[in-house]
Amino acid sequence: MAGFREREKQYFPLQKIQDVVDLFKDQLTTPDEPNLALLSIVLGLIENTLTVNRALPNHIDSSQSLEPIFPVVELSIVEALYTKFVTQIKRSVDLTKFPDGNATRELVKFVSDVVWSSLMRSYYKDKAHLQSLYSYLTGNKLDCFGVAFAVVAAFQVLEYKDVHLALSEDHAWVVFGEDLKDSAEVTWHEPVICTRQMEVASIVSGINPSINATTDSVEMASLQQDLLWLLHDLGHLEKYPMALGNLGDLEEISPTPGRPPPLDLFEESIEANKKYYNNRHVYPYTYLGAYQYRNMNYKEALQAWADAASVVKTYNYNRQDEEIYKEFLEIANDLIPQMMKSVASDNAARIHHTSILYNPDCYSNFLRFYDGICEWEEDSPNPVLHITWANQLAFSLSKFDCSVRKLIALPGTGESSSSSEEDSEEDEEDEVNHNKDNKKDDKENITQTDDNKIEKVVKARGRRRK
Ligand SMILES: CC1(C)CN=C(N2CCN(c3ncnc4sc(CCF)cc34)CC2)S1
């Protein structure tokens, strides 16, 4: 692949967000492929300027208008970095040793080692802004997504068309060969297998506008939002639930006039999950749950979180699912307890029994949430629950009104009937044991009416685990 053609050059210097959108649109509507290395360098350079090395004026006097500090992206800089990448890849890979036009495992391993060997020996891999080729070429640092993306971009430079990016919710790797089924990773369920355009979507979705823990670059977030809408309109987010969820979050922060509301995007993300990934992704539901929680739609938040737990229960938890574990940890031990405190102090709702604490559906979803997490842990090589989980469960459970805690859903009928307080211990044991036999049938919810019965649930779970 030669240097830049007139086609790319005409957009430089990039001086505002629209210039970048125009460049991406041209790259995404060319008959040939979008240039992954070019686009990643451009995004990385802008992100680095707007978040890491913010060229803030050293003083802002009254005369100086607060002009956005969008960096001017000169062609010469981008072309120099691009040439550095192309030269490094072509110099390192002697293709005469790989005559076959299709990538092989050996060649993927070889190119991966070329990328790996040029990285800094040791650095904090989870740091922000290490996802782009700009970071790779100027700092020799890449995060796990960045390494996989760099390998795919390298294969594009070598003019291979059968090497693509594979994405799970926690991991990124390379797939290659005829049906793109060859890859080192076999443990991941329902990965997103990217087209070249979805690979562009992955670097746009991976834009990190964070300046620090509390501040985002408005310009960077706005650029990400515009590029995600461009990709959405071209149909390249159709099979990318996480990118759709990302766009929903951005639309909540800064709604784009004329565009659908965040809930529509979270719904699109869930539908894509069901249609293309056998409903095996968790994040579409936790995106929705977080949105509902932020907007105090607590009944809907519990529904979404219960749906997320119903997905995760089909998995076994292993240390690679760190991000998903942290997600459920925050929901169970932070968001739900906060929510319970908030509604418990809502006296009006309490008096009129309108709060979620009196709502059987909310209680049912609350139990379904915990049931899913317990099943997730069952048969897993790594433990999920620890005492904090049990303490927070006890706290949240106790906030529900005893009227809903007595309800027991009759097996299969969807009916519920209030159980007499005198239920014998044996009956409850039976219910727990009975429920154990039908652990997959999550329509059945048994309830425990007070704290000492929580131990029974946890103990019953313990029995299942053996
Ligand atoms: C509900 C949430 C906690 C909010 N943000 C979330 N994410 C932010 C965006 N994320 C992503 N967005 C697009 N593509 C990818 S590929 C990938 C695995 C590592 F490569 C992660 C990820 C990860 C998930 S999930």
Ligand as a Chemical Component Dictionary entry (heavy atoms), coordinates in Angstrom:
data_LIG
# 
_chem_comp.id                   LIG 
_chem_comp.type                 NON-POLYMER 
_chem_comp.pdbx_formal_charge   0 
_chem_comp.three_letter_code    LIG 
# 
loop_
_chem_comp_atom.comp_id 
_chem_comp_atom.atom_id 
_chem_comp_atom.alt_atom_id 
_chem_comp_atom.type_symbol 
_chem_comp_atom.charge 
_chem_comp_atom.model_Cartn_x 
_chem_comp_atom.model_Cartn_y 
_chem_comp_atom.model_Cartn_z 
_chem_comp_atom.pdbx_ordinal 
LIG C1  C1  C 0 -22.024 -1.013 30.590 1  
LIG C2  C2  C 0 -20.551 -0.732 30.504 2  
LIG C3  C3  C 0 -19.852 -0.880 31.846 3  
LIG C4  C4  C 0 -20.282 0.666  29.995 4  
LIG N1  N1  N 0 -19.135 0.610  29.137 5  
LIG C5  C5  C 0 -18.796 -0.544 28.669 6  
LIG N2  N2  N 0 -17.834 -0.784 27.806 7  
LIG C6  C6  C 0 -17.174 0.314  27.165 8  
LIG C7  C7  C 0 -16.862 -0.008 25.788 9  
LIG N3  N3  N 0 -16.275 -1.327 25.587 10 
LIG C8  C8  C 0 -16.035 -1.722 24.323 11 
LIG N4  N4  N 0 -16.639 -0.985 23.372 12 
LIG C9  C9  C 0 -16.466 -1.345 22.094 13 
LIG N5  N5  N 0 -15.702 -2.384 21.714 14 
LIG C10 C10 C 0 -15.098 -3.101 22.659 15 
LIG S1  S1  S 0 -14.075 -4.491 22.468 16 
LIG C11 C11 C 0 -13.824 -4.674 24.128 17 
LIG C12 C12 C 0 -13.008 -5.798 24.683 18 
LIG C13 C13 C 0 -11.554 -5.368 24.771 19 
LIG F1  F1  F 0 -11.080 -5.222 23.566 20 
LIG C14 C14 C 0 -14.478 -3.722 24.823 21 
LIG C15 C15 C 0 -15.222 -2.824 23.992 22 
LIG C16 C16 C 0 -16.244 -2.213 26.719 23 
LIG C17 C17 C 0 -17.494 -2.136 27.451 24 
LIG S2  S2  S 0 -19.778 -1.794 29.333 25 
# 
loop_
_chem_comp_bond.comp_id 
_chem_comp_bond.atom_id_1 
_chem_comp_bond.atom_id_2 
_chem_comp_bond.value_order 
_chem_comp_bond.pdbx_ordinal 
LIG C1  C2  SING 1  
LIG C2  C3  SING 2  
LIG C2  C4  SING 3  
LIG C2  S2  SING 4  
LIG C4  N1  SING 5  
LIG N1  C5  DOUB 6  
LIG C5  N2  SING 7  
LIG C5  S2  SING 8  
LIG N2  C6  SING 9  
LIG N2  C17 SING 10 
LIG C6  C7  SING 11 
LIG C7  N3  SING 12 
LIG N3  C8  SING 13 
LIG N3  C16 SING 14 
LIG C8  N4  SING 15 
LIG C8  C15 DOUB 16 
LIG N4  C9  DOUB 17 
LIG C9  N5  SING 18 
LIG N5  C10 DOUB 19 
LIG C10 S1  SING 20 
LIG C10 C15 SING 21 
LIG S1  C11 SING 22 
LIG C11 C12 SING 23 
LIG C11 C14 DOUB 24 
LIG C12 C13 SING 25 
LIG C13 F1  SING 26 
LIG C14 C15 SING 27 
LIG C16 C17 SING 28 
# 
